[in-house]
Amino acid sequence: MNAGPPLRALPVAVVRYLRGEESIASAAQAFEAFINDMGHRRKPADLVPYTFSDTDPPKMHALYEAMAYYGIERDAHKYLSMTRDKPFDQKVQLLAADVGGTLGEQYLPIVWSLAGHVVELANEITIFDPIQKCVDDVQQHFQDTFVDTTWPACPLHPNHPLEYEAGTWRCPRDRAIIAPLGELGGIAR
């Protein structure tokens, strides 16, 4: 005997979004708070029972994507609102120039967001090179999310990405220096 879709407790804003009564932005904010509360083992407030329908999975997928987008935007804004003039931040500016010059400016919030995460991590752990971590994280993000699986592509062998090392982008195959950090936009792809 089929019992039907499971009954869940969801934030009111999420249920209203699934019913078409609430914006995805406010639902994403409520759902993120719900997930954070669960992660901190606090009892989330403002929950209502909800039985999922066949039309809900695409809406939930869109909600997860919105949460990621708004999280990136929030983290990027947080990083950019800090007064900075450290060498790390100067190199992040160069990385942003590479991203903007090769993929487009719409991807700059990802750079700022991940840079903010590295700053927070560097405050706790001091045994890694922050700019190397930031470059690696940005590169991995673009590859994992299929924005560009070979970013930044090697102009000598376009089937693999370049590697960042000591302030330069290098071909991992023959170790040739392709460009200094910040100057990828001027290289023909």
Buried (B, 14 or more C-beta within 10 A) or exposed (E): EEEEEEEEEBBBBBBBBBEEEBEBEBBBBBBBBBEEBEEEEEEBEEBEEBEBEEEBEEBBEBBEEBBEBBBBBBBBEBBBEEEBEEEBBEBBBBBBBBBBBBBEEEBBBBBBBBBBBBBEBBEEEEEEEBBBBBBBBBBEBBBEEEBBEBBBBBBEBEEBBBBBBEEBBBBEEEEBEBBEBBBBBEBEE
